[in-house]
Amino acid sequence: MKIRLLPSSFEKDGSASARQHLTCFLIDDVVAIDAGSLAMAITDDERPLIQDIVLTHAHLDHVAGLPLFIDDQFSSLEHPIRIHATNEVIDVLERDIFNWSVYPRFSELKNSHGAVVDYRPFEQGTEFSVAHLNIRSIAVNHRVPCSGFVVSDGLSTVAITGDTAGMDTFWESLGNSPRLDALLIECAFPNELEELARTSHHLTPRQMGRELKKSKQHDCPIFAINIKPAYRKEVVKQIGELGIDRLEVLEVGRTYEW
């Protein structure tokens, strides 16, 4: 399985920056987990390969690129873009984004081939198929309904926490996975902003370290994700100070393969 975190900000010379304003993971070049930077960070050759988008939740940094991604392909789509999300997330998309005031309601529109959007609702705690992948959703601890995922291609299995705070439910569900090749865990704020992290239901390095002690059954590489760009330097330093050998920060734009 290949996973790549798409860039969402850029340096003066136009190269991708490590700062992560938006979240979008591309799996095996065909499935997107979240769509924050999806429209802005893929090439013309990559765009038509992506037919499935799986959403953790509806916060802007996770869905900002979704309307533009559909818009870019509206006339050329021969099959609708499949959006996999809980009913709560789909309701937010239809009410607050695809509402004609912010952006066209693509679910009401068709091109010459037919519908351009196909909502595929899933329930928390269930397994569902997306392209060649099997995905199990896990309800996580965020301020809004949010999912973490256990993703498998039949050979490798990767867990992605989504945005979350305390993770007891996540660890309990993850214990049912006999094999785990990698864990992607959120770590948004530095230790100094622990109160803000608690209020917004995110993790700091210190809190993440506590959570990782609860997951002893899986000895796999761990990658920190979702670092707020304004605090990246402090968070990366504090992650290093945890002294966890198998823990590192996921690099933007790098293709990881398990």
C-alpha positions as a Markdown table, in Angstrom:
| # | Residue | x | y | z |
|---|---|---|---|---|
| 1 | Met | 0.0 | 0.0 | 0.0 |
| 2 | Lys | 1.3 | 3.5 | -0.9 |
| 3 | Ile | 0.3 | 6.6 | 1.0 |
| 4 | Arg | 1.2 | 10.2 | 0.3 |
| 5 | Leu | 0.3 | 13.3 | 2.2 |
| 6 | Leu | -0.5 | 16.0 | -0.4 |
| 7 | Pro | 1.1 | 19.5 | 0.1 |
| 8 | Ser | -1.0 | 22.4 | 1.0 |
| 9 | Ser | 1.4 | 25.3 | 1.2 |
| 10 | Phe | 4.5 | 26.4 | -0.7 |
| 11 | Glu | 7.8 | 28.1 | -0.3 |
| 12 | Lys | 9.0 | 31.2 | -2.1 |
| 13 | Asp | 10.6 | 29.1 | -4.9 |
| 14 | Gly | 7.3 | 27.2 | -5.4 |
| 15 | Ser | 8.5 | 24.0 | -3.8 |
| 16 | Ala | 6.1 | 22.2 | -1.4 |
| 17 | Ser | 6.4 | 23.4 | 2.2 |
| 18 | Ala | 6.3 | 21.0 | 5.2 |
| 19 | Arg | 3.6 | 23.2 | 6.8 |
| 20 | Gln | 0.2 | 21.5 | 6.7 |
| 21 | His | -2.8 | 23.8 | 6.4 |
| 22 | Leu | -5.0 | 21.2 | 4.7 |
| 23 | Thr | -5.3 | 17.4 | 5.0 |
| 24 | Cys | -5.5 | 14.9 | 2.1 |
| 25 | Phe | -3.9 | 11.5 | 1.9 |
| 26 | Leu | -3.6 | 9.7 | -1.4 |
| 27 | Ile | -3.7 | 5.9 | -1.2 |
| 28 | Asp | -2.3 | 3.9 | -4.2 |
| 29 | Asp | -3.0 | 7.0 | -6.4 |
| 30 | Val | -6.7 | 6.2 | -6.6 |
| 31 | Val | -8.3 | 6.8 | -3.2 |
| 32 | Ala | -8.2 | 10.1 | -1.2 |
| 33 | Ile | -8.7 | 10.2 | 2.5 |
| 34 | Asp | -10.0 | 13.7 | 3.1 |
| 35 | Ala | -9.9 | 16.4 | 0.4 |
| 36 | Gly | -8.3 | 19.5 | 2.0 |
| 37 | Ser | -5.7 | 20.0 | -0.7 |
| 38 | Leu | -7.0 | 17.5 | -3.2 |
| 39 | Ala | -7.8 | 19.9 | -6.1 |
| 40 | Met | -4.7 | 22.0 | -5.6 |
| 41 | Ala | -1.9 | 19.4 | -5.1 |
| 42 | Ile | -2.4 | 16.8 | -7.9 |
| 43 | Thr | -1.4 | 16.8 | -11.5 |
| 44 | Asp | -3.6 | 16.6 | -14.5 |
| 45 | Asp | -2.6 | 13.0 | -15.0 |
| 46 | Glu | -3.4 | 12.1 | -11.4 |
| 47 | Arg | -6.8 | 13.8 | -11.3 |
| 48 | Pro | -8.9 | 11.3 | -13.4 |
| 49 | Leu | -7.5 | 8.3 | -11.4 |
| 50 | Ile | -9.2 | 9.4 | -8.2 |
| 51 | Gln | -12.8 | 8.3 | -8.1 |
| 52 | Asp | -13.2 | 7.7 | -4.4 |
| 53 | Ile | -12.9 | 10.2 | -1.5 |
| 54 | Val | -13.3 | 9.1 | 2.1 |
| 55 | Leu | -14.0 | 11.8 | 4.6 |
| 56 | Thr | -13.1 | 11.8 | 8.3 |
| 57 | His | -15.2 | 14.8 | 9.1 |
| 58 | Ala | -16.5 | 18.1 | 7.5 |
| 59 | His | -14.1 | 20.7 | 9.0 |
| 60 | Leu | -12.8 | 23.0 | 6.3 |
| 61 | Asp | -9.2 | 21.9 | 6.4 |
| 62 | His | -10.4 | 18.4 | 5.4 |
| 63 | Val | -12.9 | 19.3 | 2.7 |
| 64 | Ala | -11.7 | 22.6 | 1.2 |
| 65 | Gly | -10.5 | 21.1 | -2.0 |
| 66 | Leu | -13.6 | 18.9 | -2.6 |
| 67 | Pro | -15.8 | 21.4 | -4.4 |
| 68 | Leu | -13.0 | 22.5 | -6.7 |
| 69 | Phe | -12.0 | 18.8 | -7.4 |
| 70 | Ile | -15.5 | 18.1 | -8.7 |
| 71 | Asp | -15.7 | 21.4 | -10.5 |
| 72 | Asp | -12.4 | 20.8 | -12.4 |
| 73 | Gln | -13.8 | 17.5 | -13.9 |
| 74 | Phe | -17.5 | 18.4 | -14.1 |
| 75 | Ser | -17.8 | 18.1 | -17.9 |
| 76 | Ser | -15.4 | 15.2 | -18.4 |
| 77 | Leu | -16.6 | 12.8 | -15.7 |
| 78 | Glu | -17.9 | 9.6 | -17.2 |
| 79 | His | -18.8 | 8.2 | -13.7 |
| 80 | Pro | -19.7 | 10.2 | -10.6 |
| 81 | Ile | -17.2 | 11.0 | -7.9 |
| 82 | Arg | -17.9 | 8.6 | -5.0 |
| 83 | Ile | -17.9 | 10.5 | -1.6 |
| 84 | His | -17.8 | 8.1 | 1.3 |
| 85 | Ala | -18.8 | 9.7 | 4.6 |
| 86 | Thr | -21.2 | 9.4 | 7.5 |
| 87 | Asn | -24.7 | 10.8 | 7.1 |
| 88 | Glu | -23.8 | 13.6 | 9.6 |
| 89 | Val | -20.9 | 14.7 | 7.3 |
| 90 | Ile | -23.0 | 14.4 | 4.1 |
| 91 | Asp | -25.6 | 16.6 | 5.8 |
| 92 | Val | -23.0 | 19.3 | 6.5 |
| 93 | Leu | -21.7 | 19.2 | 3.0 |
| 94 | Glu | -25.2 | 19.6 | 1.5 |
| 95 | Arg | -26.3 | 22.3 | 4.1 |
| 96 | Asp | -23.1 | 24.4 | 4.4 |
| 97 | Ile | -21.0 | 23.9 | 1.2 |
| 98 | Phe | -23.0 | 22.5 | -1.7 |
| 99 | Asn | -25.9 | 24.8 | -0.9 |
| 100 | Trp | -25.9 | 27.1 | -4.0 |
| 101 | Ser | -24.8 | 30.0 | -1.8 |
| 102 | Val | -21.2 | 28.8 | -1.1 |
| 103 | Tyr | -20.9 | 26.4 | -4.1 |
| 104 | Pro | -23.3 | 24.7 | -6.5 |
| 105 | Arg | -25.1 | 21.6 | -5.2 |
| 106 | Phe | -23.5 | 19.0 | -7.5 |
| 107 | Ser | -25.9 | 16.3 | -6.2 |
| 108 | Glu | -28.6 | 18.1 | -8.2 |
| 109 | Leu | -26.5 | 18.5 | -11.4 |
| 110 | Lys | -25.6 | 16.2 | -14.3 |
| 111 | Asn | -23.3 | 16.3 | -17.2 |
| 112 | Ser | -23.7 | 14.5 | -20.5 |
| 113 | His | -22.9 | 11.2 | -18.9 |
| 114 | Gly | -25.2 | 11.5 | -15.9 |
| 115 | Ala | -24.7 | 12.3 | -12.2 |
| 116 | Val | -21.3 | 13.8 | -11.1 |
| 117 | Val | -21.6 | 13.0 | -7.3 |
| 118 | Asp | -22.5 | 9.7 | -5.6 |
| 119 | Tyr | -22.7 | 9.8 | -1.8 |
| 120 | Arg | -21.8 | 6.5 | -0.2 |
| 121 | Pro | -22.8 | 6.8 | 3.5 |
| 122 | Phe | -21.2 | 4.5 | 6.1 |
| 123 | Glu | -21.9 | 4.0 | 9.8 |
| 124 | Gln | -19.4 | 4.2 | 12.5 |
| 125 | Gly | -17.8 | 0.9 | 13.5 |
| 126 | Thr | -18.6 | -0.7 | 10.2 |
| 127 | Glu | -16.4 | -2.0 | 7.3 |
| 128 | Phe | -16.9 | -1.0 | 3.7 |
| 129 | Ser | -15.1 | -1.4 | 0.4 |
| 130 | Val | -13.5 | 1.5 | -1.5 |
| 131 | Ala | -11.9 | 0.5 | -4.8 |
| 132 | His | -9.5 | -2.3 | -3.9 |
| 133 | Leu | -9.4 | -1.3 | -0.2 |
| 134 | Asn | -11.2 | -2.5 | 2.9 |
| 135 | Ile | -11.9 | 0.3 | 5.4 |
| 136 | Arg | -13.1 | 0.0 | 8.9 |
| 137 | Ser | -14.4 | 3.2 | 10.5 |
| 138 | Ile | -13.8 | 4.1 | 14.2 |
| 139 | Ala | -15.6 | 6.9 | 15.9 |
| 140 | Val | -13.0 | 9.3 | 17.4 |
| 141 | Asn | -13.1 | 12.0 | 20.0 |
| 142 | His | -13.4 | 15.3 | 18.2 |
| 143 | Arg | -15.7 | 18.4 | 18.6 |
| 144 | Val | -17.8 | 17.2 | 15.6 |
| 145 | Pro | -18.7 | 13.7 | 14.4 |
| 146 | Cys | -15.3 | 12.3 | 13.1 |
| 147 | Ser | -14.0 | 9.0 | 12.0 |
| 148 | Gly | -10.6 | 7.3 | 12.2 |
| 149 | Phe | -9.9 | 4.5 | 9.7 |
| 150 | Val | -8.2 | 1.1 | 9.5 |
| 151 | Val | -7.3 | 0.7 | 5.9 |
| 152 | Ser | -6.2 | -2.6 | 4.3 |
| 153 | Asp | -5.4 | -3.8 | 0.8 |
| 154 | Gly | -5.3 | -7.4 | 1.8 |
| 155 | Leu | -1.5 | -7.4 | 2.3 |
| 156 | Ser | -0.8 | -4.3 | 4.4 |
| 157 | Thr | -2.9 | -2.4 | 7.1 |
| 158 | Val | -2.6 | 1.2 | 8.1 |
| 159 | Ala | -4.5 | 3.0 | 10.9 |
| 160 | Ile | -5.3 | 6.8 | 10.6 |
| 161 | Thr | -6.7 | 8.5 | 13.7 |
| 162 | Gly | -8.3 | 11.5 | 12.1 |
| 163 | Asp | -8.6 | 14.5 | 14.3 |
| 164 | Thr | -9.0 | 13.4 | 17.9 |
| 165 | Ala | -8.2 | 13.9 | 21.6 |
| 166 | Gly | -8.4 | 11.0 | 24.1 |
| 167 | Met | -8.3 | 7.7 | 22.2 |
| 168 | Asp | -9.6 | 4.9 | 24.4 |
| 169 | Thr | -12.2 | 3.9 | 21.9 |
| 170 | Phe | -9.7 | 4.0 | 19.1 |
| 171 | Trp | -7.2 | 1.7 | 20.9 |
| 172 | Glu | -10.0 | -0.7 | 21.9 |
| 173 | Ser | -11.1 | -1.0 | 18.3 |
| 174 | Leu | -7.6 | -1.2 | 17.0 |
| 175 | Gly | -7.0 | -4.2 | 19.3 |
| 176 | Asn | -9.1 | -6.2 | 16.9 |
| 177 | Ser | -6.6 | -5.7 | 14.1 |
| 178 | Pro | -4.2 | -8.7 | 14.1 |
| 179 | Arg | -1.6 | -6.8 | 12.0 |
| 180 | Leu | -0.7 | -3.2 | 11.7 |
| 181 | Asp | 2.0 | -1.9 | 9.4 |
| 182 | Ala | 1.8 | 1.8 | 10.3 |
| 183 | Leu | -0.1 | 4.2 | 12.6 |
| 184 | Leu | -0.8 | 7.8 | 11.6 |
| 185 | Ile | -1.7 | 9.8 | 14.7 |
| 186 | Glu | -2.7 | 13.4 | 15.0 |
| 187 | Cys | -0.6 | 15.9 | 17.0 |
| 188 | Ala | -1.9 | 19.4 | 16.4 |
| 189 | Phe | -0.7 | 21.7 | 19.2 |
| 190 | Pro | 2.5 | 22.2 | 21.3 |
| 191 | Asn | 2.5 | 21.3 | 25.0 |
| 192 | Glu | 2.1 | 24.9 | 26.0 |
| 193 | Leu | -1.3 | 25.0 | 24.4 |
| 194 | Glu | -2.7 | 21.9 | 26.1 |
| 195 | Glu | -5.8 | 23.7 | 27.3 |
| 196 | Leu | -6.6 | 24.8 | 23.7 |
| 197 | Ala | -6.0 | 21.2 | 22.5 |
| 198 | Arg | -8.4 | 19.9 | 25.1 |
| 199 | Thr | -11.1 | 22.5 | 24.2 |
| 200 | Ser | -10.8 | 21.8 | 20.5 |
| 201 | His | -10.3 | 18.0 | 20.9 |
| 202 | His | -6.8 | 17.7 | 19.5 |
| 203 | Leu | -3.5 | 16.2 | 20.9 |
| 204 | Thr | -0.2 | 17.7 | 22.0 |
| 205 | Pro | 3.1 | 15.7 | 22.0 |
| 206 | Arg | 2.7 | 15.1 | 25.7 |
| 207 | Gln | -0.8 | 13.9 | 25.3 |
| 208 | Met | 0.1 | 11.8 | 22.3 |
| 209 | Gly | 2.9 | 10.2 | 24.3 |
| 210 | Arg | 0.4 | 9.2 | 27.0 |
| 211 | Glu | -2.0 | 7.8 | 24.4 |
| 212 | Leu | 0.8 | 5.7 | 22.7 |
| 213 | Lys | 1.5 | 4.0 | 26.0 |
| 214 | Lys | -2.0 | 2.6 | 25.8 |
| 215 | Ser | -1.3 | 0.8 | 22.5 |
| 216 | Lys | 1.3 | -1.8 | 23.2 |
| 217 | Gln | 0.0 | -4.6 | 21.1 |
| 218 | His | 1.2 | -3.1 | 17.8 |
| 219 | Asp | 5.0 | -2.6 | 17.3 |
| 220 | Cys | 4.9 | -0.7 | 14.1 |
| 221 | Pro | 6.2 | 2.7 | 12.7 |
| 222 | Ile | 4.2 | 5.7 | 14.0 |
| 223 | Phe | 3.8 | 8.9 | 12.1 |
| 224 | Ala | 2.6 | 12.2 | 13.6 |
| 225 | Ile | 0.2 | 14.1 | 11.3 |
| 226 | Asn | -2.1 | 17.2 | 11.4 |
| 227 | Ile | 0.5 | 19.5 | 13.0 |
| 228 | Lys | -0.8 | 23.1 | 13.0 |
| 229 | Pro | 1.5 | 25.1 | 10.7 |
| 230 | Ala | 1.9 | 28.0 | 13.1 |
| 231 | Tyr | 3.4 | 25.7 | 15.8 |
| 232 | Arg | 5.2 | 23.2 | 13.6 |
| 233 | Lys | 8.7 | 23.9 | 14.9 |
| 234 | Glu | 7.7 | 23.6 | 18.5 |
| 235 | Val | 5.6 | 20.4 | 18.0 |
| 236 | Val | 8.3 | 18.7 | 15.9 |
| 237 | Lys | 10.9 | 19.4 | 18.6 |
| 238 | Gln | 8.6 | 18.2 | 21.4 |
| 239 | Ile | 7.8 | 15.0 | 19.5 |
| 240 | Gly | 11.5 | 14.3 | 19.2 |
| 241 | Glu | 11.9 | 14.8 | 23.0 |
| 242 | Leu | 9.4 | 12.0 | 23.6 |
| 243 | Gly | 12.3 | 9.6 | 22.7 |
| 244 | Ile | 10.1 | 7.1 | 20.9 |
| 245 | Asp | 12.4 | 5.4 | 18.4 |
| 246 | Arg | 9.6 | 4.3 | 16.0 |
| 247 | Leu | 7.9 | 7.7 | 16.0 |
| 248 | Glu | 8.5 | 10.4 | 13.4 |
| 249 | Val | 6.7 | 13.2 | 11.6 |
| 250 | Leu | 5.1 | 12.2 | 8.3 |
| 251 | Glu | 6.8 | 14.1 | 5.5 |
| 252 | Val | 4.6 | 16.0 | 3.1 |
| 253 | Gly | 4.9 | 14.8 | -0.5 |
| 254 | Arg | 6.9 | 11.7 | 0.3 |
| 255 | Thr | 5.4 | 8.3 | -0.8 |
| 256 | Tyr | 5.4 | 5.7 | 1.9 |
| 257 | Glu | 4.9 | 2.1 | 1.1 |
| 258 | Trp | 4.1 | -0.9 | 3.3 |
